[in-house]
Amino acid sequence: MDSKRPREGIANIRRREVKKLFKGLGKKVYSDIEEGKFPEIIFPSRSVRNIVYDEGLKQYILGNTSVKRSTHNIKHIRPFTQLIWLAFFVNKLVEQSKTSTLRDVFYSAQAYDVEFVDQAESDEIITDLEAVLSRAREDFNVYPEERSAIFGDLTIEYTVPGYEGKRLNLASHPDGYLIGPSLSTADFVDTSAEMVLAVEKGGLFTRFVEEKVHKRYKALVIDTAGQPPRSTRYMLKRLNHELGLPVYVLTDGDVYGEHIAMVIISGSANAAHLRELTVPSGKWIGVWGSDIVKYKLPSNSLTDLDIKRVHELKRDPRYKGGVWQRELDVFLKIRKKSELEAFAKYGLTTITDKYLPEKLDVAKSL
């Protein structure tokens, strides 16, 4: 990471690429009109039947089935118009270097007399646009309201307009820094970190900061805030891909925690149209069902809904074999679940002093 190297900020690169895609989409519509044809857009189907598991990528992707939105079909005119308006709106966001939340998009449409029944419908059209252009909504400067945080010795350089060249070390604030648009597109300048620890709970994130885990284990610590927002998954991908940092995931000891780890590592069916949000080399290091037994953790009984979810994941090809299938079987056997905070029974620092080093050592064999 040579701080003197000439480079174009990642935000500018994304902006240029996305503007090119929007221009191409606009040209396609205009071309259809000029040729006397009904404008149409063809893009990959996101139906369940077209979501397939790719063994090589170790994630769900879209198959070969496509859908067509054509103004020749009166039933398609509404979603076609919504899609084109959305492309217009987010292109303006990119050009003006502004951001919008998913909620903002829904209300902004009303200023243009573009109707959405509710936000769920506008969110669906945003996902359609992702499929059309094969880019994440974050590349269009559209973000959910959820935020997670990062802490550790990483110096970043902002690339967003108005802040270009400004640098910040992410260990300079004890509460960490929110992973928003500016941070997720910043350049990485320098770090002493040798790993990334992604933790499900904000409480554990705070504990790790207090116990100086970033120094003791040379780690960047990320609070995923439960199921991580896609900007956080993108950040994890960048840290792993650009800096070569291994990613280790810590979650509650239940089936939902296991799924959070899987989404970070192998993605989700809902984002099968995107391939830049996964960390295939990442490792889930706990809390495992077997850890509940080994460390005699305080626990609760699995509910019928928990058990149903375990069986659902056992049928998911991503969970076949290895620690994934083994721990699902353990959850079914012991019928127990536990939380990361349960280690506090043995002292507030037990999780950082005893559990974490033991699990990092185990991770070498995964």
C-alpha positions in Angstrom: 0.0 0.0 0.0 2.2 2.8 -1.3 0.6 6.1 -0.2 2.5 7.9 -3.0 1.2 5.8 -5.9 -1.0 7.7 -8.4 -4.5 6.3 -8.3 -8.1 7.1 -9.2 -10.3 6.8 -6.1 -12.6 3.7 -6.1 -15.6 6.1 -5.8 -14.7 7.8 -9.1 -14.1 4.4 -10.8 -17.5 3.2 -9.7 -19.1 6.4 -10.7 -17.6 6.3 -14.2 -18.6 2.7 -14.8 -22.1 3.1 -13.6 -22.7 6.2 -15.7 -21.6 4.2 -18.7 -24.1 1.5 -17.9 -26.9 4.1 -17.5 -26.0 5.7 -20.8 -26.1 2.3 -22.5 -29.6 1.6 -21.1 -30.8 5.0 -22.2 -29.4 4.5 -25.7 -31.2 1.1 -25.9 -34.6 2.7 -25.1 -34.1 5.6 -27.6 -32.9 3.2 -30.3 -36.1 1.1 -30.0 -38.2 4.3 -30.3 -36.3 5.6 -33.3 -36.7 2.3 -35.0 -40.4 2.3 -34.4 -40.3 -0.6 -32.0 -41.9 -0.8 -28.6 -39.1 -0.3 -26.0 -38.2 -3.3 -24.0 -35.7 -4.5 -21.4 -34.5 -8.0 -21.0 -32.7 -9.1 -17.8 -32.1 -12.3 -15.8 -35.1 -13.7 -13.9 -34.8 -13.6 -10.2 -37.5 -16.2 -9.7 -36.8 -19.1 -7.3 -36.7 -21.5 -10.2 -33.8 -19.5 -11.8 -31.6 -19.4 -8.7 -29.0 -22.1 -8.8 -26.1 -23.1 -6.6 -22.7 -22.8 -8.2 -20.3 -25.3 -6.7 -17.2 -23.5 -8.1 -18.2 -20.1 -6.6 -19.8 -21.7 -3.6 -22.8 -19.4 -3.8 -26.2 -19.0 -5.4 -26.3 -17.3 -8.8 -28.9 -16.7 -11.4 -29.5 -19.2 -14.2 -30.0 -18.7 -17.9 -33.7 -17.8 -17.8 -34.6 -14.2 -18.6 -37.6 -12.0 -18.3 -38.7 -9.2 -20.7 -40.4 -6.0 -19.8 -42.0 -4.6 -23.0 -44.2 -1.6 -23.5 -46.0 -3.7 -26.1 -47.6 -5.5 -23.2 -50.0 -3.2 -21.3 -49.3 -5.1 -18.1 -45.6 -4.3 -18.4 -46.0 -0.5 -18.9 -46.2 0.3 -15.2 -43.1 -1.6 -14.1 -41.2 -0.6 -17.2 -41.9 3.1 -16.5 -41.0 2.7 -12.8 -37.7 1.1 -13.9 -36.8 3.8 -16.4 -37.7 6.5 -13.9 -35.5 4.8 -11.3 -32.6 4.7 -13.7 -33.1 8.4 -14.4 -33.2 9.2 -10.6 -30.2 7.2 -9.5 -28.2 8.4 -12.5 -28.8 11.9 -11.1 -27.6 10.8 -7.7 -24.4 9.5 -9.2 -23.8 12.6 -11.3 -24.3 14.9 -8.4 -22.4 12.6 -5.9 -25.5 12.4 -3.6 -26.8 9.4 -1.7 -30.3 8.2 -1.0 -31.9 5.7 1.3 -34.4 3.1 0.1 -37.1 5.1 1.8 -36.0 8.3 0.1 -36.4 6.7 -3.3 -40.0 5.7 -2.5 -41.0 9.3 -1.5 -38.9 10.9 -4.3 -41.0 9.1 -6.9 -44.0 11.0 -5.8 -42.4 14.3 -6.9 -42.4 12.9 -10.5 -45.9 11.4 -10.3 -44.4 7.9 -10.5 -46.6 5.7 -8.3 -45.4 2.9 -6.0 -48.0 1.1 -3.9 -45.5 1.0 -1.0 -41.8 0.9 -0.3 -41.7 -2.9 -0.9 -42.7 -2.2 -4.5 -40.0 0.4 -5.0 -37.4 -1.8 -3.3 -38.4 -4.6 -5.8 -37.8 -2.3 -8.8 -34.4 -1.3 -7.4 -33.5 -4.9 -7.3 -34.7 -5.3 -10.9 -32.4 -2.5 -11.9 -29.5 -4.3 -10.1 -30.3 -7.3 -12.2 -30.5 -5.3 -15.4 -27.1 -3.7 -14.9 -25.5 -6.4 -12.8 -24.5 -3.9 -10.2 -25.4 -3.4 -6.5 -27.7 -0.6 -5.5 -24.8 0.8 -3.5 -23.1 1.5 -6.8 -26.2 3.7 -7.6 -25.6 5.5 -4.2 -28.8 4.0 -2.7 -28.3 2.6 0.8 -30.5 1.1 3.5 -30.6 3.0 6.8 -28.9 0.2 8.7 -25.2 0.8 9.6 -22.5 -1.3 11.1 -19.1 -0.2 12.4 -15.4 -0.8 12.1 -12.5 -0.2 14.5 -8.8 -0.9 14.2 -5.5 0.3 12.8 -6.4 1.1 9.2 -5.6 4.4 7.6 -8.1 5.3 4.9 -8.2 8.1 2.4 -11.5 9.4 1.3 -12.3 9.6 -2.4 -15.8 11.1 -2.3 -16.1 14.7 -3.7 -15.3 17.3 -1.2 -13.2 15.0 1.0 -10.6 13.7 -1.6 -7.2 13.2 0.0 -8.4 13.5 3.6 -7.1 10.6 5.7 -8.3 9.0 8.9 -7.2 6.2 11.1 -10.0 3.9 12.1 -8.6 3.4 15.6 -8.9 7.1 16.4 -12.4 6.9 17.9 -13.4 4.5 20.7 -16.9 3.9 19.3 -15.5 3.0 15.9 -16.7 4.4 12.6 -19.9 3.8 10.8 -19.5 1.9 7.5 -21.4 4.2 5.2 -20.9 5.3 1.6 -17.8 7.4 2.2 -16.0 4.8 4.2 -16.9 1.8 2.0 -15.5 3.6 -1.0 -12.3 5.0 0.6 -8.9 3.9 -0.4 -6.9 1.8 2.0 -3.5 3.5 2.7 -1.8 1.5 5.5 -2.6 -1.0 8.2 -0.8 -3.2 10.7 -3.8 -5.6 10.9 -3.4 -9.3 10.0 -7.0 -10.4 10.2 -10.6 -9.2 10.3 -12.9 -10.2 13.1 -16.6 -9.8 12.1 -18.9 -9.9 15.2 -22.6 -10.1 15.2 -23.3 -8.1 18.3 -22.6 -4.4 19.1 -22.0 -5.3 22.7 -19.2 -7.7 21.8 -17.8 -5.1 19.4 -17.5 -2.6 22.3 -16.0 -5.3 24.5 -13.3 -6.0 21.8 -12.5 -2.3 21.6 -12.2 -2.0 25.3 -9.9 -5.1 25.6 -7.8 -3.8 22.7 -8.4 -6.8 20.6 -7.1 -4.8 17.6 -3.7 -4.6 19.2 -3.6 -8.0 20.9 -4.6 -9.9 17.8 -3.6 -7.4 15.1 -7.2 -7.3 14.0 -9.7 -5.0 12.4 -13.0 -5.5 14.3 -16.3 -5.1 12.5 -19.7 -5.0 14.1 -22.0 -6.6 11.5 -25.2 -5.4 13.4 -26.8 -8.8 13.0 -27.2 -9.7 9.3 -24.7 -7.3 7.8 -25.8 -4.5 5.4 -24.5 -5.0 1.9 -22.1 -2.1 2.3 -20.5 -4.0 5.2 -20.3 -7.2 3.1 -18.7 -5.2 0.4 -16.2 -3.8 2.9 -15.4 -7.3 4.1 -14.8 -8.3 0.6 -12.5 -5.4 -0.1 -10.5 -6.0 3.1 -10.0 -9.6 2.2 -9.4 -9.1 -1.6 -7.3 -5.9 -1.6 -5.4 -6.4 1.7 -5.3 -10.2 1.8 -6.7 -10.2 5.3 -8.4 -13.5 6.5 -11.9 -12.9 7.7 -13.2 -14.7 10.8 -16.9 -14.5 11.8 -18.2 -14.7 15.4 -22.0 -15.0 15.9 -24.5 -16.1 18.5 -24.6 -19.9 19.0 -27.8 -20.6 17.1 -29.0 -21.4 13.6 -29.5 -17.8 12.8 -26.0 -16.9 13.8 -24.7 -19.7 11.6 -26.7 -18.3 8.7 -25.3 -14.8 9.2 -21.8 -16.3 8.9 -22.9 -18.2 5.7 -24.2 -15.0 4.1 -20.9 -13.2 4.7 -19.0 -16.1 3.2 -21.2 -17.4 0.5 -23.9 -14.8 -0.1 -27.6 -15.2 -0.1 -30.3 -16.3 -2.5 -31.8 -12.8 -2.5 -28.6 -11.4 -3.9 -28.0 -14.2 -6.4 -27.7 -11.6 -9.2 -24.6 -10.1 -7.5 -21.2 -11.7 -7.1 -19.1 -9.1 -5.3 -20.4 -9.4 -1.8 -18.9 -12.7 -0.6 -15.7 -13.8 1.1 -15.3 -17.4 0.1 -12.2 -17.9 2.2 -13.9 -16.5 5.3 -14.4 -18.8 8.3 -17.1 -19.1 10.9 -15.3 -19.8 14.2 -18.3 -19.8 16.6 -20.2 -19.8 18.7 -20.9 -23.4 17.6 -23.4 -25.7 19.1 -20.5 -27.8 20.3 -19.1 -24.8 22.1 -22.3 -24.6 24.1 -21.4 -28.0 25.5 -17.6 -27.6 25.7 -17.7 -24.3 27.5 -20.9 -25.1 29.5 -22.5 -21.9 28.4 -25.8 -20.6 29.8 -28.4 -21.5 27.1 -32.1 -21.6 26.2 -34.1 -24.4 24.5 -34.6 -24.3 20.8 -38.1 -23.3 19.8 -40.1 -25.2 17.2 -39.3 -22.3 14.8 -35.6 -22.7 15.5 -35.8 -26.5 14.8 -37.7 -25.8 11.5 -35.0 -23.4 10.4 -32.3 -26.0 11.2 -34.0 -28.5 8.9 -34.3 -25.8 6.2 -30.6 -25.1 6.3 -29.8 -28.8 6.2 -31.4 -29.0 2.8 -29.4 -26.0 1.6 -26.4 -27.0 -0.6 -24.2 -24.4 1.0 -24.4 -26.3 4.3 -23.4 -29.7 3.0 -20.4 -31.1 4.8 -17.8 -29.6 7.1 -18.5 -27.5 10.2 -21.7 -26.3 8.7 -23.6 -29.6 8.6 -21.9 -30.9 11.7 -23.0 -28.0 13.8 -26.5 -28.1 12.5 -26.6 -31.7 13.7 -25.3 -30.6 17.1 -28.0 -28.0 17.5 -30.6 -30.7 16.8 -29.0 -33.1 19.2 -28.6 -30.7 22.2 -31.7 -28.6 21.4 -30.0 -25.6 22.9 -28.9 -22.1 21.8 -26.7 -19.5 23.4 -25.5 -16.0 23.0 -22.0 -14.4 22.7 -22.7 -12.6 25.9 -23.1 -15.9 27.7 -19.3 -16.1 28.3 -19.7 -13.2 30.8 -20.8 -15.9 33.3 -17.1 -16.7 33.7 -15.9 -13.0 33.6 -16.2 -10.1 31.2 -12.9 -10.8 29.5 -13.2 -14.6 29.2 -14.3 -14.3 25.6 -11.2 -12.3 24.6 -8.7 -14.0 26.9 -9.7 -17.6 26.5 -12.3 -18.3 23.8 -11.0 -16.1 21.0 -7.4 -17.4 21.0 -8.6 -21.0 21.2 -11.0 -20.5 18.3 -8.5 -18.7 16.2 -6.2 -21.6 16.7 -8.9 -24.0 15.6 -9.6 -21.9 12.5 -6.2 -22.9 11.1 -7.5 -26.4 10.6 -10.9 -25.4 9.0 
